[in-house]
């Protein structure tokens, strides 16, 4: 990571959660300008299949959405 990127991250940590969310959304939207590697869709489809198999086989257990959201809020606050 470049020094500039590290500096930006430090500054971002000083922002409110709302400001960080707005910046994150902006950055995600800018990713549309990035050329995606060939095979991207197939790789994601395989990953989704793998994860679904883990859930249906009982290897992994999901959690309710409200609990997941509460955990995320704790992490970003």
Steps between C-alpha positions, in 0.01 A plus 500: 500500500629843414565772756215700351258210542609454862452871563152490348403204716615683811292802402199284414508348848436848639174540306153411623353165397261682264786685328699176465194328352456778243865478400480120480199526270685749282799267473281200421329692222842592358582130477262485205778674306745217574528226243411168660714195436369242259345214693373727777135396466587132490722531806225674698244241390731222622552682831125545548444132425767405755348722768149373433624142530658582838169639625279221363735229630499654849874566496427872543204651681361841415391767745192723489541819298429724800783333692739537205410867465550557874847342477591719203381812682724412795796462267452835326417710803 
